[in-house]
Each structure stands twice: as structure tokens, then as C-alpha cells.
Amino acid sequence: YSYIQFDYPIVIHLDLDSLILKPMDDLFDVMLADKLIGKEESIESARKRVAVMHDNPLPQSGSIDAYFTRDYNMINPGKKHVGVQGGFLIVRPNQAAFDEYIKIVLSGNFRSGGGWGGQYGGYFGAQQIQGICSYFYDKKHPGTGVELNKCYYNVMADPPRQNEVGKCRDGREDCQDCRDTPLEEIYSVHFTLCQKPWKCRVPSGSEKQKAMCYKLHGEWFRIRENLERVRALERNAGGSEVGDYVKPKGAHMPEIFRGFCKSGQASGYIPLQ
């Protein structure tokens, strides 16, 4: 239903276990370029800052209807049609697109083992958003959707190669390791492989993956603490600089979880008051 939220020029569809770390105005400016008359210079500057997967060229400004990332973890290296990662989708509301999705679903043209149109499937979520969005933007409307670089958008800290040393998951000889991306360059995070921060668990995977997950968890809890401080100030308007904020005393890895975890289990999480 993101496609029919007509009160907004752009709609961002996110999973609940996502976190925004930086403004994504460049994406919006490029997408709405056809409506931003007289802003050609700033739009061209924005285009240069949009990180596209595999450094592919951006379509013409104003012709972009969607941004997404792909889930290479769900396929074997070299698969031709890779599914869209279902936890991150930026679209321009469009009634015709919404109606077309309904027609695609009602057509029933999803083949077992093959997917939509017999090609867009074979992975988790293929019947739903992961597969149907890939079919919509790759097959039905090529050039209107942009695959963003998953090392900066919808970051999951996933290894670029199978079993760390195998083939690149995207089928290429060389692949960027998203776990090396500096925090200050990341726009959004998706807590899939890293586990949900509110479960207070140690992430699984290699030491490199754990290290990146700890950084991302640390950002989540930094923002959680900031929210608590703001709420304290609101409760104590006009009072002291820190209001009545009391730092929690959870002892589990306080350098990461900032006192909000009493243990390494979901039951040890200290929720908002």
C-alpha cells in the first residue's frame, strides 16, 4: 500500500528492525527532479552522491520510480535475477503501479522453482515483495528502479563471499565488503544477520561480522539513550539540563548496550518506560 499513499510525493517502506542514520535527501531530490524546476545544479550534485550498486549509472533524473537493495544472501553466486531485499523500498506513489501489481498477483504467473514469469524466484520471499518487486522493476519496467549499494543503504553486515572465502555472492570476481564501511558513511541499517538489538544477544558469524554488528548495535542504543534523554527533558521542561534521566544499570556489555541489557537474552532487555 506504499504505492497509494498519495498525501506524500515519496514513501519509504522499511521493516521494523531498521534504523536510519543519515538523511537521504539526495535520493529524494534525484527522484523528484522533474518537479524541482530551477534546481538543476543541486540535483546534479545530489546525483554524484547517490551510491548505486556496482557503480552502475543512474537513470535520467525524474524518471526514477523506486530505490531498493537486493538480497544476495538468498541466492547462489551468479544467479541472473536476484530478489529485492524486502525491508527497504523507496517508491513514488502511483495508482497504475498498484493496479498492475494486483493484476500480476491475480494472473497467477508464478511457477514453482522458477518464480514470477518463470524466472524471478527460487529464494525466500519470492512469492511476496522480494520476488514480485524484482519482476516488476527488472522485467516489466526496466530502467525505472535503481539498485542502491547495500554497503550504504539497508546495511546488514553480510559477508560478500560464500563462507567468507568462496565466490562473490553477486557473481562477480571482486566484491565490496560492507563490513568495512565506516559508520559515518552508512545511511540505513537493517538488523537481520546482526540480530535485533532489543534481544541483547551476541551476533553470530565471523569475528569481522561480529565487530560490525556491535558497531551497528551501538548506534541503535546510542539513539535509544538520546530518546530517553529527550523524553526526560520533556517531562521536566524548564528543569536541569539532563532532566530526570537516570542511566540504566544493565551490566551486560554496557560499552555496547549502554545499560539497557541486564543479560545476553531478550528477557534481559530494559524497555522504554
Stockholm file with secondary structure:
# STOCKHOLM 1.0

chainA/1-273         YSYIQFDYPIVIHLDLDSLILKPMDDLFDVMLADKLIGKEESIESARKRVAVMHDNPLPQSGSIDAYFTRDYNMINPGKKHVGVQGGFLIVRPNQAAFDEYIKIVLSGNFRSGGGWGGQYGGYFGAQQIQGICSYFYDKKHPGTGVELNKCYYNVMADPPRQNEVGKCRDGREDCQDCRDTPLEEIYSVHFTLCQKPWKCRVPSGSEKQKAMCYKLHGEWFRIRENLERVRALERNAGGSEVGDYVKPKGAHMPEIFRGFCKSGQASGYIPLQ
#=GR chainA/1-273 SS CGGGCTTSSCEEEECTTEEECSCCHHHHHHHTGGGCTTCHHHHHHHHHHCCBGGGCCCCCTTCCCEEEEECGGGSCTTCSSCCEEEEEEEECCCHHHHHHHHHHHHHTCEETTTEETTTBCSSTTTTTHHHHHHIIIIIISTTSEEEBCTTTSSBCCCCSBGGGTSSBTTSCSSCCCGGGSCGGGCCEEECSTTCCGGGTCCCCSCHHHHHHHHHHHHHHHHHHHHHHHHHHHHHTTTSCTTTTCCCCCCCSSHHHHTTCBSSSSGGGBCCCC
#=GC SS_cons         CGGGCTTSSCEEEECTTEEECSCCHHHHHHHTGGGCTTCHHHHHHHHHHCCBGGGCCCCCTTCCCEEEEECGGGSCTTCSSCCEEEEEEEECCCHHHHHHHHHHHHHTCEETTTEETTTBCSSTTTTTHHHHHHIIIIIISTTSEEEBCTTTSSBCCCCSBGGGTSSBTTSCSSCCCGGGSCGGGCCEEECSTTCCGGGTCCCCSCHHHHHHHHHHHHHHHHHHHHHHHHHHHHHTTTSCTTTTCCCCCCCSSHHHHTTCBSSSSGGGBCCCC
//
